[in-house]
C-alpha cells in the first residue's frame, strides 16, 4: 500500500457557514426523490431487520466491509449492517472477511443519502452508528459535501444511538461536534493511539503514513422533536 498524504485545506478552523448551513437543513425537509434501486436494496435489508429482535449497528461508508466484520465480532449480540455505494469495494469483501461463530452482519450496496432516509421512515433506532474515514472534502467551497453540511444530516441525528466517527482530519470532527451542539448533544474527540488495531484499509494506510487519527463519540438524543425537517416528511 502506498503512503497517504496529510489532508490539506484552506480552512483554519470550523467552516464560517457551519451554523447557518446546519440550521437551514434542520428547518427544511430534504425532498430529493429516492432512487428505485436504493429502495429495493433497503427493502431487502428491512426484511432481515424486522425479523431481528436485538440491537442494530450501522456501519456507513463501510467500503470493503472489513470494519463491518470486525464490528460483528465485537458486538456478537447485534445485527451489523454495512452500507457502501461502490459495488467494486464491496466485491473485495472476501479478502477481509472473518468467520467467527455468532457473527451477524449484512453488506448492502446503496447510496446513504437514500438509505438513511428510508431507515428513518421505517422507524429504525440504532444502537450504534459508525462513520469511519469518509472523504472529508477539505476545501471550504465543498463544505456542503461533508455529511454534517448536507441536507441528509438531520436524518443521521434522528436515527439515534451512539455515533462514532473517525478521521485523519481533526477539523472534520470538530465541525461535527459543533453541529451536534446545535441540537444540545455533546461529543468527545480523542486521539487514537498510533498502534491501535486498524479496522479499515484507510486506517491501516494512515497508520503506515504515521498520521494522527482521531475519534468522535456522541450519544445522539432520543427525542427528535427538534427536527422539523423530519416531522414534515
Helices and strands as residue ranges (DSSP letters): H 18-27, H 36-51, E 56-60, H 66-74, E 79-84, H 87-91, G 93-96, E 105-109, H 112-121, E 128-132, G 140-145, G 147-149, H 153-158, E 162-167, H 170-181, E 187-192, H 201-208, E 213-219, H 228-231
